[in-house]
Amino acid sequence: EKIHLFDKINDERCNCKIGVLYQRVNQTVEQDIFNNDILPNDMLDFLNRISERVDLKGFTKYRGDLDTKNGSHGEYSYYA
């Protein structure tokens, strides 16, 4: 029981952030890849399977250093 409680507490403390980039066919310049702001439905489906889309403004869970007050990192992100 103590081990289970220890694991539960540590699971809640463990956070990480993962960046996901979408690279279109024939995109070779880093700036072009970072400027992909419209994603195809297949990519959106993938993101929705592994996470949920959340509004950043006022988001109170782990935010991975994203701005949740002023919108400087966009309007939404994905959270899992």
C-alpha positions, 0 to 999 in steps of 0.5 A: 500500500505504501508503494502504491501511494508513493507511485501515485504521488510521484506520478502526479509530480512527473511532467514533461513537454513534447514538441510535435512538428509537421513537415510537408513533403519537400519542405527542407528549410527549418523556417518553412517547417516552423511556419506550418500553421494549418495542419492536414486532417490526418495530423489533427486526428493523430493529435486528438488521439494522443491528447486533447486540444485545450485553450491556453488562456487560463489553462491551469494544468501543466503548461510546459512554459507556455504563456497562459495569460497573454497569448504569446504562444498561440490560442491553444495547445494539446495536453495529455 
